[in-house]
Amino acid sequence: MPVALRERPLPIVEVPSPPPALSADIYRLRLSTLCRRAHEQQLDTLVVWGDREHSANLAYLTGFDPRFEEAMLILDTAGQHAPRLLVGNECLGYAPDPAIGIEVELWQDLSLMGQPRDRSRSLRDIFVSAGVNDGSRVGCIGWKAYSTLLIGGGSSSPIDLPAFVVDLLRSLVGGGEVNNATDLLMSVDGGLRTINEPEQIQHFEYAACVSSTGMMSLLQHVRVGVREDELERHLDSKGLTLSCHRMVGFGEKARRGLASASAKEAARGDALTTAFGVAGALTCRAGAVANGPHEMPDAIREFSSRMFANYVEVVRAWYGTLSLGATGGEVFAAADEARDPSLFDFALNPGHYLHLDEWVNSPFSRDSTVALCSGMVLQADIIPVSRGPFCYVNLEDGVALADESLRERLRALDASLMRRVERRRRYMIDELGYVLDDCVLPLGNTSGWLAPYVTKLSLALVHE
């Protein structure tokens, strides 16, 4: 099916009322499920680390993301000791809902340097009182699992908690073990954070509305001469935690896709890349500062037109292969088969799991046998690397996968959410030419929509 530039109505953008906070019952169930799985793996204690950059695992379990400081959650998998959250001075007043049943303790070495250290017991005493002793098996949950092959020696289970924590635990367990247990939450196949409750999906849909509305506002203000930092102010997070810094770049700077906004001005024909991520959603667009191919530089006009069109063919193949039971390898293969290898390569996996952090893990790799399941939230994140002259295009949005039962639960929870989802599906199918399985729920307002010449947003790439 060919891809062409056609006049299309813009997608409807809206931000609904914020959903209610997740209940204490949801957090208690997450904690008990994690402890049960850890206990089944003969782990006696879990130590979960969180800091400003790596807070998603801790926030998933507690609703708490540390500010200015680090934090640690200690879990007795047998339930003989209550969950204990260690925080520093400044986070003591920012503790999670007490109804969850987590005991909060001030451990002041988590505080910034120079602050008081006069009200805390030793970390050794804290671990011992939580049941860590000779022979204990402790699982550490940081933010990644690691390849021992790439590290090239040392521990068979590399751990990314600070050395002072790991060293102390190893001295306490003696003949026991201290290992990396991050896969309990983040494994590509069965990690707890890869499947979401209806209430969590409701939060992620709200987040996607926020990020996609901000993105549309930014795109509508692109013009020749506008500065990157003038555009950035349109990326309004509405108080949601950012999952990454706001990104805006023109021209050659767009090669550095992760760069923050500067005072650089847009010139006609420039590449543009911009991304806006909040906890649970990220929206990205890349294209050119032009009204159409006729305003592109001669050196890239023909190549960029073909690359833009083929890129959308790849995205359509990705969406069209999503279904319950399909494997990540099948989705990868469909996207790769649609790609013209003379135009671009994939920079990374074509898509990944999406959660409070922008990238949890990815089932989308060549020959992956991981089956897609109801409750997954996925990011369409296909980053092209040009094989010809530099030009850039990108289209990132999140989707949930939901079987009929989950769709009914979402409808009972928030009927307006499902009306928005159905409107987005109809727009993608009727206006843009996508083929979507019934299980695919577009979460953001701009899902599937790409206007690559960003000073004429009515010109979208569609499948005919």
Sequence and secondary structure as in RCSB ss.txt:
>XXXX:A:sequence
MPVALRERPLPIVEVPSPPPALSADIYRLRLSTLCRRAHEQQLDTLVVWGDREHSANLAYLTGFDPRFEEAMLIL
DTAGQHAPRLLVGNECLGYAPDPAIGIEVELWQDLSLMGQPRDRSRSLRDIFVSAGVNDGSRVGCIGWKAYSTLL
IGGGSSSPIDLPAFVVDLLRSLVGGGEVNNATDLLMSVDGGLRTINEPEQIQHFEYAACVSSTGMMSLLQHVRVG
VREDELERHLDSKGLTLSCHRMVGFGEKARRGLASASAKEAARGDALTTAFGVAGALTCRAGAVANGPHEMPDAI
REFSSRMFANYVEVVRAWYGTLSLGATGGEVFAAADEARDPSLFDFALNPGHYLHLDEWVNSPFSRDSTVALCSG
MVLQADIIPVSRGPFCYVNLEDGVALADESLRERLRALDASLMRRVERRRRYMIDELGYVLDDCVLPLGNTSGWL
APYVTKLSLALVHE
>XXXX:A:secstr
  EEEEE                HHHHHHHHHHHHHHHHHTT  EEEEEE SSS HHHHHHHS   SSS EEEEE
ETTSSS  EEEE TTTGGG   GGG  EEEE GGGS TTS   S   HHHHHHHTT  TT EEEEE S    HHH
HTSS SS   S HHHHHHHHHHHTTSEEEE THHHH TTT GGGS  HHHHHHHHHHHHHHHHHHHHHHHT  TT
 BHHHHHTT   TT  BSS  EEEEGGGGGSTT    S B  TT EEEEEEEETTEEEEEEEESSSSGGGS TTT
HHHHHHHHHHHHHHHHHHHHH  TT BHHHHHHHHHHHS TTTEEESS S EE SSSS S    STT   B  TT
 EEEE   EEESSS    EEEEEEEE  HHHHHHHHHH HHHHHHHHHHHHIIIIIT     TTEEE STTTT  
 SBTT TTEEEEE 
